[in-house]
Amino acid sequence: MTTAKPTVWGIGGTRAMRVHWTLLELGVDYEMHAILTRSPGTQTDEFARLNPKRKIPVLCHGPLVLTESAAIVSYLTDTFPAPEGFFVPSDAAQRARLNEWSYFVMTELDAHSLYLIRRHDGLKEIYGEAPEAVASAREYFLKQVNAMADKVDAAGKFLMGEGFSTADIIFMSCLDWAMMYEFPLPQALMNYHARVAKRPVYQKAMRLNYPELYTDDF
Ligand SMILES: N[C@@H](CCC(=O)N[C@@H](CS)C(=O)NCC(=O)O)C(=O)O
């Protein structure tokens, strides 16, 4: 493994939150280019060489450049030692269960629902207005989270049981996003959210990733 310090490009927004939160959970010392989404910082040649999609977040670690938040958090837990209580899969079945949660959130909740709403409602001047698709995505999101509520409840304290994992980080980032859109989440998910939100590292990551929401020092 390289001894170089990791560097994160990007701050603000759901996907960058996942990366900062994971790094803070692992206690990794890292550098940051605090560029915002769609800001001039994403339009430089230097950034385009790292991520031709011109999106955040990007992680650079030695020669490795990664541009997908779920791949980044998985790489980080495979690379840096995790503190006690942090769940890292140790066999194929555990990895598959963690992936199952992560892919569910990344595809059904993030890409198919929340990001569709974001693009065709909040960012309609860029991506085009599509009210029917937005309404359908809202309905779809609720169907998905309601279908999974009992499973979240049955999972225990966190999605993988007693140990907190990157699946929780990815899931929480989408629950925060859904709450911002005022989705009526099932009680089991509200309970889960309240439980995870008590984590001091979550609060630290929120303050780091969304400095505009917090004016007091921390
Ligand atoms: N699937 C990517 C999505 C990255 C992404 O869309 N990031 C947003 C900010 S949260 C962005 O940079 N958007 C720029 C744009 O839509 O042009 C990931 O999970 O990292």
The ligand as a Tripos MOL2 file, in Angstrom:
@<TRIPOS>MOLECULE
LIG
   20    19     1     0     0
SMALL
NO_CHARGES

@<TRIPOS>ATOM
      1 N1        -22.5490    7.9060   -8.6260 N.3       1 LIG1
      2 C1        -21.6960    8.9890   -8.2370 C.3       1 LIG1
      3 C2        -22.4930   10.2780   -8.3050 C.3       1 LIG1
      4 C3        -21.6220   11.5040   -8.1160 C.3       1 LIG1
      5 C4        -22.4490   12.7720   -8.2900 C.2       1 LIG1
      6 O1        -23.4220   12.8100   -9.0620 O.2       1 LIG1
      7 N2        -22.0610   13.8140   -7.5510 N.am      1 LIG1
      8 C5        -22.7840   15.0620   -7.6370 C.3       1 LIG1
      9 C6        -22.6540   15.8410   -6.3330 C.3       1 LIG1
     10 S1        -23.3860   14.9940   -4.9460 S.3       1 LIG1
     11 C7        -22.1680   15.8880   -8.7380 C.2       1 LIG1
     12 O2        -20.9720   16.1170   -8.7560 O.2       1 LIG1
     13 N3        -23.0060   16.3500   -9.6750 N.am      1 LIG1
     14 C8        -22.5520   17.1620  -10.7530 C.3       1 LIG1
     15 C9        -23.4980   17.1660  -11.9080 C.2       1 LIG1
     16 O3        -24.6110   16.6260  -11.7880 O.co2     1 LIG1
     17 O4        -23.1230   17.6930  -12.9390 O.co2     1 LIG1
     18 C10       -21.1620    8.7490   -6.8090 C.2       1 LIG1
     19 O5        -21.8680    8.1030   -6.0190 O.co2     1 LIG1
     20 O6        -20.0430    9.1810   -6.4980 O.co2     1 LIG1
@<TRIPOS>BOND
     1     1     2 1
     2     2     3 1
     3     2    18 1
     4     3     4 1
     5     4     5 1
     6     5     6 2
     7     5     7 1
     8     7     8 1
     9     8     9 1
    10     8    11 1
    11     9    10 1
    12    11    12 2
    13    11    13 1
    14    13    14 1
    15    14    15 1
    16    15    16 2
    17    15    17 1
    18    18    19 2
    19    18    20 1
@<TRIPOS>SUBSTRUCTURE
     1 LIG1         1 GROUP 0 **** ****
